[in-house]
Amino acid sequence: MEDLKQLIHSANNPDPIMQAYSLTMIIGCVIETWRVELSNEGVNIVIDSDRELYVQLTRFNLDQIFNVIFDSFVLKGNQGTRIFIGLRQRERRVVCSFTMTEAGNLSLQPFLELKQAIEELVLLSGGKINIYDCNQIMGFEISWPVASTQPLQVAQREKHISQDQQWLDRVFQLVEKRYADSDFGTTIAAKLLFMSERSLQRRFKLHFQQTFTEYLNDVRLVKAGQMLVKGQKVSEVAFCCGFNDPSYFSQRFKSKFGVSPTQFVEEREEKAEEMTVL
């Protein structure tokens, strides 16, 4: 949920419903975005990709999918955990595999929970997800149809993509720096990006299929969840994540995650106690 850099390689496509995206570039940016938090939790990422691969999506929601995945790695990873990410083309599909190893015994349960959390999102994007457990190797893979992007088409769009990437980098860095400021919103962001509010909203929605305000709230709520897991008080978390009103924060949190912040903490504590008993 955490949040994520989407670098879109649009391609000429005979299918008007599907759109082509560079999965290689997107996953690389996701890893970079999460690198510090993963490192702090002792989780190491190793990516294996021999070339740039493009996928066709019926709906772009890779930000949601990968944020849920990496958020899970941060919350459930242990010191010494290594996650191998492989990108390969298998016949007419591009496969993104996640294989985990760690010191100690691995359980299949976290993968089953993660699959349940993202399966609907993957299906909406036009992809498939599978879990594998073979010869003490556990993980899951997500695959999408390969895009029929030609090198010439990519070259023609390279300059445009580079400009978009720079702009997206500025937006993500700005949100990461200012999300805790309750006064920060579309108006201030537009001024700091030297553009009108209308231009910001239009350009942002073109890339993300959501408004800047919706994205900012998502970032704040994801950050809040991470703080709650670490034991911080609900009222403190609300103010630290840019919410002046704890009641409004609770409403937004429940709307997004299905439970109130207090229920979220209680459920986490109950699960922790169950794991201790086991």
Sequence and secondary structure as in RCSB ss.txt:
>XXXX:A:sequence
MEDLKQLIHSANNPDPIMQAYSLTMIIGCVIETWRVELSNEGVNIVIDSDRELYVQLTRFNLDQIFNVIFDSFVL
KGNQGTRIFIGLRQRERRVVCSFTMTEAGNLSLQPFLELKQAIEELVLLSGGKINIYDCNQIMGFEISWPVASTQ
PLQVAQREKHISQDQQWLDRVFQLVEKRYADSDFGTTIAAKLLFMSERSLQRRFKLHFQQTFTEYLNDVRLVKAG
QMLVKGQKVSEVAFCCGFNDPSYFSQRFKSKFGVSPTQFVEEREEKAEEMTVL
>XXXX:A:secstr
             S SS EEEEHHHHHHHHHHHHHHHHHHTT EEEEEESS  EEEESS  HHHHHHHHHHHHHH
H  TT EEEEEEEEETTEEEEEEEEE SS   SHHHHHHHHHHHHHHHHTT EEEEEEETTEEEEEEEEEB    
HHHHHHHHHHHHHHHHHHHHHHHHHHHHTT TT SHHHHHHHTTS HHHHHHHHHHHHSS HHHHHHHHHHHHHH
HHHHTT  HHHHHHHTT S HHHHHHHHHHHHSS HHHHHHHHHHHHHHHHH 
